[in-house]
Amino acid sequence: MGLETASLVPLIYRLEQQNLIRRQTLAADKRQKLLITTAEGKALYRQVKNEADTLRNELLSYVSEPDLDTAWRVLDTLLQAAEAKQR
């Protein structure tokens, strides 16, 4: 999966405006920027991850282990097929 510059730049700008990341110019190449997560960005990440983990665990509690194993095998097969198609 590729990322288009046209869609990535506005996203980076919004994250920067919300003080979730900051850009740092690299000394070796002034054209390159390093994206650094701010304290606010790290805090938001932890909050979202905790909520997502809780929701995932709750939803998966309704699915049996054999069914989860089957689902993982199917998803892995689909991923391998998609990766092979990109080559």
TORPASE-674512 format. One record per residue (C-alpha): residue in one letter; x, y, z; residue number from 0. Coordinates in Angstrom, 3 decimals. Each point is the difference from the previous one (the first is absolute). Example, Ala and Ser with C-alpha at 12.3 -4.5 7.8 and 13.67 -1.06 7.14 Angstrom:
// residues 2
   residuo          x          y          z   num
         A     12.300     -4.500      7.800     0
         S      1.370      3.440     -0.660     1
// end
This chain:
// residues 87
   residuo          x          y          z   num
         M      0.000      0.000      0.000     0
         G      1.463      3.312     -1.032     1
         L     -0.598      3.428      1.408     2
         E     -0.593      2.903     -2.343     3
         T      1.729      3.275      0.882     4
         A     -3.189      1.873     -0.865     5
         S     -1.927     -1.804      2.745     6
         L      2.843     -0.194      2.514     7
         V      0.965      3.689      0.131     8
         P     -3.422      1.262      1.189     9
         L     -0.080     -2.726      2.644    10
         I      3.440      0.972      1.294    11
         Y     -1.038      3.661      0.014    12
         R     -3.128     -0.771      2.064    13
         L      1.973     -2.105      2.490    14
         E      2.510      2.815      0.334    15
         Q     -2.744      2.619      0.487    16
         Q     -1.492     -2.153      2.768    17
         N      3.446     -0.175      1.655    18
         L      0.097     -3.791     -0.352    19
         I      3.215     -0.012     -2.045    20
         R      2.778      2.411     -0.897    21
         R      2.301      0.107     -3.009    22
         Q      3.760      0.138      0.341    23
         T      2.308      0.737     -2.913    24
         L      2.850     -2.467     -0.398    25
         A      3.472      1.507      0.052    26
         A      1.268     -2.409     -2.657    27
         D     -2.733      0.923     -2.496    28
         K     -2.048      3.169      0.501    29
         R     -2.679     -1.341     -2.349    30
         Q     -0.828     -2.850      2.365    31
         K     -2.147      0.376      3.092    32
         L     -0.166     -2.253      3.017    33
         L     -3.456     -0.289      1.577    34
         I      0.142     -0.128      3.787    35
         T     -2.920     -0.846      2.259    36
         T     -0.667      2.639      2.666    37
         A     -0.967     -0.775      3.593    38
         E     -3.615      0.784     -0.944    39
         G      0.246     -2.359     -2.969    40
         K      1.375     -2.799      2.149    41
         A     -2.729      0.522      2.602    42
         L     -2.714     -0.107     -2.684    43
         Y      1.536     -3.139     -1.497    44
         R     -0.044     -1.756      3.394    45
         Q     -3.634      1.024      0.596    46
         V     -1.173     -1.173     -3.434    47
         K      2.013     -3.228      0.257    48
         N     -1.475     -0.829      3.415    49
         E     -3.544      0.590     -1.249    50
         A      0.626     -2.003     -3.185    51
         D      1.553     -2.877      1.975    52
         T     -2.974     -0.088      2.370    53
         L     -2.498     -0.005     -2.869    54
         R      1.944     -2.659     -1.932    55
         N      0.208     -2.276      3.045    56
         E     -3.699      0.440      0.700    57
         L     -1.014     -0.779     -3.580    58
         L      2.355     -2.961     -0.332    59
         S     -1.336     -1.507      3.219    60
         Y     -3.098     -0.976     -2.008    61
         V      2.053     -2.067     -2.466    62
         S      1.290     -3.487      0.786    63
         E      3.712     -0.817     -0.192    64
         P     -0.468     -2.383     -2.980    65
         D     -1.928      2.695     -1.887    66
         L      2.714      2.568      0.766    67
         D      2.661     -2.410     -1.244    68
         T     -1.959     -0.469     -3.243    69
         A     -0.440      3.755     -0.408    70
         W      3.742      0.608      0.465    71
         R      0.835     -2.672     -2.587    72
         V     -2.416      1.554     -2.519    73
         L      1.342      3.517      0.629    74
         D      3.582     -1.221     -0.332    75
         T     -0.850     -1.681     -3.312    76
         L     -1.615      3.209     -1.272    77
         L      3.007      2.058      1.099    78
         Q      2.404     -2.330     -1.792    79
         A     -2.123      0.184     -3.162    80
         A     -0.113      3.806      0.143    81
         E      3.772      0.217      0.521    82
         A      0.629     -2.385     -2.888    83
         K     -2.224      2.105     -2.248    84
         Q      2.004      3.145      0.779    85
         R      3.247     -1.575     -1.213    86
// end
